[in-house]
Amino acid sequence: MIALRARRIYPQLLYRSKLIISSFSTSSSPSSPSSPPSIFLRTLPAVLHPYIYLARADKPIGTMLLLYPCLWSTCLASPSILQHLPLMALFGTGAFVMRGAGCTINDMWDKDFDSQVARTKTRPLANKDLTMPQATAFLALQLSAGLGVLLSLPHPSFCFQLGAASLPLVAIYPTAKRWTRFPQLLLGMTFNWGAWMGWAAVHGDVCVAACAPMYVAGVAWTMVYDTLYAHQDKKDDVKIGLKSTAITFGENTKPILHGFTAVFGAGLATTGMMTDMAWPYYLGVAASSAHLVWQVQTADLDDPENLAVRFKSNQGVGAGVLASIVAGQIF
């Protein structure tokens, strides 16, 4: 009798549990601007949520990818790493603010396109959670905060001029997918400007022999991770007439990205030779390059989930290079 009742009740319980699970997964989707994906963001007033999503504050990977070249350059410029912790904190604040400003500019330019792409249609401007005047005011606040960080850096006159030199790239990049088949190249040139800024903040000048190959390596790194990332949107981009290296490289994506991985490793190795780095540095650079090889080789260019995992794993690449520089300085 007990077994018979269990057989009758179990399907009903299973059906109800599926309904409950389904309702939770629908209501807490990370892509929905009304439900921030972290406990911290949920504690903020609902009126701030669209701004959080506009600045991508819920996705810190972008901030870290912008920050790492600053940290590389700062640690490369001086073995006194502990002495420069306040400077690195300033760079962290600047990376958060300016990455958010870049996202705001990007969404202001692309709001009509974003509404036609599955991955971006829930962005605050695309779904009309925010208006253009609200986004413009928010951008002014972000740029003001970024200017404050820039003026707080050591050697403010030189750092201001060097930092200001990157602003045309910040402004032009959001339009690049309309007029060039290589928008990821402009992104790389923008995102890796910190390779110059760290050294400048420490010394008040720039060592081209050390910073230039690091900058080239960073640009090559961006070409790898953002081309893989762009493959998520390639079908929608083709439909609406946008360009990317994912579309440009097509079936040749993997061999081309292996080439950029080689440039990444060679650039960092050159930087090490120009600054007399010890052997742990080269070992770490080799490990970071190997990780990029893994990303490219195992990427499924038609699987957005696979590509998202590889994109996020670049935290390991950036941290690996940073650890390599620190170890190379110590030894």
C-alpha positions in Angstrom: 0.0 0.0 0.0 2.8 2.4 0.9 4.7 1.6 -2.3 1.5 2.2 -4.3 0.9 5.6 -2.7 4.6 6.5 -3.3 4.2 5.7 -7.0 1.2 8.0 -7.2 2.6 10.9 -5.2 6.2 10.9 -6.7 5.2 12.1 -10.2 3.2 14.9 -8.7 6.0 16.0 -6.5 8.5 15.8 -9.4 6.2 17.9 -11.6 5.8 20.6 -8.9 9.5 20.7 -8.2 10.3 21.3 -11.9 7.8 24.1 -11.9 9.4 25.7 -8.9 13.0 25.3 -10.3 11.8 26.7 -13.6 10.2 29.8 -12.0 13.5 30.5 -10.1 15.7 30.2 -13.1 13.4 32.5 -15.1 13.1 35.2 -12.5 16.8 35.3 -11.6 18.4 35.2 -15.0 21.7 37.2 -15.0 20.7 38.7 -18.3 17.7 40.5 -16.9 18.4 44.1 -15.8 15.8 43.8 -13.0 17.8 41.1 -11.2 21.4 41.8 -10.4 23.4 38.5 -10.3 25.3 39.2 -7.0 24.1 39.7 -3.4 26.0 43.0 -3.3 24.2 44.4 -6.3 20.8 43.3 -5.0 21.4 45.4 -1.9 21.6 48.6 -4.0 18.4 50.6 -4.8 16.5 49.4 -7.8 16.9 52.8 -9.5 20.6 52.2 -9.7 20.4 48.8 -11.4 20.2 50.1 -15.0 23.4 52.2 -14.4 25.1 49.1 -12.9 24.3 47.2 -16.1 25.2 50.2 -18.3 28.7 50.4 -16.7 29.0 46.5 -16.7 29.7 46.7 -12.9 28.2 43.2 -12.7 30.9 41.8 -15.0 34.3 42.6 -13.5 36.3 40.7 -16.1 36.3 43.7 -18.4 37.8 45.9 -15.7 40.5 43.4 -14.9 41.5 43.1 -18.6 41.9 46.8 -18.7 43.8 46.9 -15.4 46.3 44.2 -15.9 48.5 46.1 -18.4 48.7 49.0 -15.9 49.8 46.6 -13.1 52.3 44.8 -15.4 53.9 48.1 -16.3 53.9 49.4 -12.8 55.6 46.3 -11.4 58.0 46.2 -14.3 59.1 49.8 -13.7 60.3 49.2 -10.1 61.2 46.2 -7.9 59.6 48.1 -4.9 56.2 46.6 -5.4 54.9 47.3 -1.9 55.8 50.9 -2.3 53.5 51.2 -5.3 50.4 49.6 -3.8 48.6 53.0 -3.5 49.4 53.6 -7.1 48.0 50.3 -8.2 44.9 51.0 -6.2 44.5 54.2 -8.1 44.9 52.3 -11.4 42.3 49.9 -10.2 39.8 52.7 -9.5 40.7 54.3 -12.9 40.2 51.0 -14.7 36.8 50.5 -13.1 35.6 54.0 -14.0 37.0 54.2 -17.5 35.9 50.7 -18.5 32.4 51.7 -17.4 32.7 54.9 -19.4 33.7 53.0 -22.4 30.7 50.7 -22.0 28.4 53.7 -21.7 29.8 55.2 -24.9 29.5 51.9 -26.7 25.9 51.4 -25.7 25.0 55.0 -26.6 26.4 54.4 -30.1 24.9 50.9 -30.5 21.6 51.0 -28.8 19.7 50.4 -32.0 22.0 47.5 -33.0 22.0 46.0 -29.5 18.2 45.6 -29.6 18.7 43.3 -32.6 21.3 41.0 -31.0 20.2 38.2 -28.7 23.1 38.7 -26.3 22.7 42.5 -26.0 19.0 43.2 -26.3 18.5 43.5 -22.5 21.1 46.3 -22.1 19.5 49.4 -20.5 19.5 51.6 -23.5 18.5 48.9 -25.9 15.5 47.9 -23.8 14.7 51.5 -22.8 15.4 51.2 -19.1 17.4 54.3 -19.5 17.1 57.3 -21.8 19.9 59.0 -23.8 19.9 62.1 -21.5 20.3 59.9 -18.5 23.1 58.0 -20.1 24.8 61.2 -21.1 24.7 62.6 -17.6 26.0 59.3 -16.2 28.9 59.4 -18.8 29.8 62.9 -17.7 30.0 61.7 -14.1 32.2 58.7 -15.1 34.6 60.9 -17.2 34.8 63.4 -14.3 35.8 60.6 -11.9 38.3 59.3 -14.5 39.8 62.8 -14.8 40.1 62.9 -11.0 42.0 59.6 -11.0 44.3 60.8 -13.8 45.2 64.0 -12.0 45.9 62.1 -8.8 48.7 60.0 -10.5 52.3 60.8 -9.7 54.0 63.1 -12.3 50.6 64.5 -13.1 51.6 66.7 -16.0 53.3 63.9 -18.0 50.6 61.3 -17.0 47.8 63.7 -18.0 49.3 64.2 -21.5 49.9 60.5 -21.9 46.5 59.5 -20.6 44.7 62.1 -22.7 46.4 60.7 -25.8 44.3 57.6 -25.4 41.0 59.5 -25.5 40.6 59.5 -29.3 40.8 55.7 -29.2 38.2 55.6 -26.4 35.9 57.7 -28.5 36.5 56.0 -31.9 36.4 52.3 -30.9 32.6 52.1 -30.4 32.2 53.1 -34.1 34.8 50.8 -35.4 32.5 47.8 -36.1 30.7 50.0 -38.6 33.7 50.9 -40.8 36.6 48.5 -40.2 36.8 44.7 -40.4 39.3 44.8 -37.5 37.5 46.6 -34.6 39.2 44.2 -32.1 42.5 45.8 -33.1 41.3 49.2 -32.0 40.0 47.7 -28.8 43.4 46.2 -28.1 45.1 49.6 -28.7 42.7 51.1 -26.2 42.6 48.5 -23.5 46.4 48.1 -23.3 47.3 51.8 -22.9 48.2 51.0 -19.4 51.4 49.4 -20.6 52.6 53.0 -21.0 50.8 54.5 -18.0 52.3 52.3 -15.3 55.9 53.1 -16.2 55.0 56.8 -16.7 53.5 57.0 -13.2 56.6 55.5 -11.6 59.3 57.3 -13.5 57.7 60.4 -15.1 58.8 59.2 -18.5 58.4 56.1 -20.8 61.0 53.5 -21.6 60.0 52.6 -25.2 62.3 49.6 -25.3 60.5 48.0 -22.4 56.9 49.3 -22.8 56.5 49.0 -26.6 56.9 45.2 -26.8 54.6 44.9 -23.8 52.0 47.1 -25.5 52.2 45.0 -28.7 51.9 41.8 -26.6 48.8 43.2 -24.9 47.2 44.1 -28.2 47.9 40.6 -29.5 46.3 39.2 -26.4 43.2 41.3 -26.9 43.0 40.1 -30.5 42.8 36.5 -29.2 40.3 36.9 -26.4 38.0 39.4 -28.1 37.9 37.5 -31.5 36.8 34.4 -29.6 34.2 36.6 -27.8 33.0 38.1 -31.0 32.2 34.7 -32.4 29.2 34.7 -30.0 27.5 37.4 -32.1 28.7 36.7 -35.6 25.4 35.6 -37.0 23.5 38.6 -35.7 26.4 40.9 -36.8 26.2 39.6 -40.3 22.5 40.2 -40.4 22.7 43.8 -39.3 25.8 44.7 -41.2 28.4 45.0 -38.4 32.0 43.9 -38.7 34.4 42.0 -36.5 37.5 39.9 -36.7 35.4 36.8 -36.0 33.7 37.4 -39.4 36.9 38.6 -41.1 38.9 35.6 -40.0 36.1 33.1 -40.5 37.3 29.5 -40.8 40.9 30.7 -40.5 40.3 32.0 -37.0 42.3 29.4 -35.1 45.5 29.5 -37.1 45.4 33.3 -37.1 44.9 33.5 -33.3 47.7 31.0 -32.8 49.8 33.6 -34.6 48.7 36.4 -32.3 49.5 34.1 -29.4 53.1 33.8 -30.7 53.3 37.6 -30.9 52.0 37.8 -27.3 54.8 35.5 -26.0 57.5 37.1 -28.1 56.5 40.6 -27.1 56.6 39.8 -23.4 59.9 37.9 -23.8 61.4 41.0 -25.5 60.2 43.1 -22.6 61.9 40.7 -20.2 65.2 41.0 -22.1 65.0 44.8 -22.2 64.6 44.9 -18.4 67.0 42.0 -17.4 64.3 39.8 -16.0 65.3 36.6 -14.2 64.3 33.1 -15.4 61.0 32.8 -13.4 59.6 35.6 -15.6 60.1 33.6 -18.8 58.7 30.5 -17.2 55.5 32.4 -16.3 55.2 34.0 -19.7 55.5 30.6 -21.3 52.7 29.3 -19.0 50.5 32.2 -19.9 51.1 31.7 -23.6 50.3 28.0 -23.2 47.0 29.0 -21.7 46.2 31.1 -24.7 47.1 28.2 -26.9 44.6 26.1 -24.9 41.9 28.7 -25.3 42.2 28.8 -29.1 42.7 25.1 -29.6 39.7 24.0 -27.5 37.4 26.8 -28.6 34.1 25.8 -30.2 33.5 28.8 -32.4 29.8 28.0 -32.7 29.1 27.4 -28.9 28.6 30.7 -27.0 28.9 29.0 -23.6 32.2 27.5 -24.6 33.5 30.8 -25.8 32.3 32.7 -22.7 34.2 30.3 -20.4 37.4 30.9 -22.4 36.9 34.6 -22.4 36.6 34.7 -18.6 39.6 32.5 -18.2 41.8 35.4 -19.4 41.8 36.4 -15.7 44.4 33.6 -15.4 46.5 35.0 -18.3 46.6 38.5 -16.9 47.4 37.3 -13.3 50.0 34.9 -14.7 51.9 37.6 -16.4 51.7 39.8 -13.3 53.0 37.0 -11.1 55.8 36.4 -13.6 56.9 40.0 -13.4 56.9 39.9 -9.6 58.8 36.7 -9.5 61.3 38.0 -12.1 61.9 41.1 -10.0 62.4 39.0 -6.8 64.9 36.6 -8.3 
